[in-house]
């Protein structure tokens, strides 16, 4: 009987303590969520402003992301157009002409890989890897110069105190904070 009473007392105290701790944790989580929400909102506004100010660079970034999937999707179409089909080399195609000039096709050669890819075999993974990598490399190579230029203009092209898309520049010319936040801090 004594042990049962002690257990009931312990459960009561533990339950109250757990409720207090859980309530405190919920308050901290709520505060963290509010702070994160403000930061995300500020980042979204800055991103929108950058996208509006740099439409060419934005298209370049999107093309870098989309290059590989689009190229991989187009690879089977290009293989089919060249004459590498699921049923083998299409008669009268560029692939047929190449095979006629090669003669016996060596296993593992580029032609054998393309033939496998056209038939949907293991060569398709190799072709997709090469095509996806090449397309991404071209997109990144074409986009990088304009991104570097935009980054330089962002650091060097603004005078101290100048507001740039909701961001105000410091004495060093770096974007430091939202202009409204700095104005409030100075008041």
DAZICOR-V980009 format. One record per backbone hydrogen bond with DSSP energy under -1.0 kcal/mol. CO is the residue of the C=O (numbers start at 0). NH is the residue of the N-H. Records with the same first field share a line. If there is no record, write none. Layout:
BEGIN
CO=NH + NH
END
This chain:
BEGIN
0=4
1=5
2=6
3=7
4=8
5=9
6=10
7=11
8=12
9=13
10=14
11=15
12=16
13=17
14=18
15=19
16=20
17=21
18=22
19=23
20=24
21=25
22=26
23=27
24=28
25=29
26=30
27=31
28=32
29=33
30=34
31=35
32=36
33=37
34=38
35=39
36=40
37=41
38=42
39=43
40=44
41=45
42=46
43=47
44=48
45=49
46=50
47=51
48=52
49=53
53=57
54=58
55=59
56=60
57=61
58=62
59=63
60=64
61=65
62=66
65=69
66=70
67=71
68=72
69=73
70=74
73=77
74=78
75=79
76=80
77=81
78=83
81=94
82=89
84=87
87=84
89=92
92=96
93=97
94=98
95=99
96=100
97=101
98=102
105=108
108=112
109=113
110=114
111=115
112=116
113=117
114=118
115=120
116=119
120=123
121=124
122=126
123=127
124=128
125=129
126=130
127=131
128=132
129=133
130=134
131=135
132=136
133=137
134=138
135=139
136=140
137=141
138=142
139=143
142=146
143=147
144=148
145=149
146=150
147=151
148=152
149=153
150=154
151=155
152=156
158=161
161=168
165=178
166=163
167=175
168=160
169=172
173=169
176=167
177=181
178=182
179=183
180=184
181=185
182=186
END
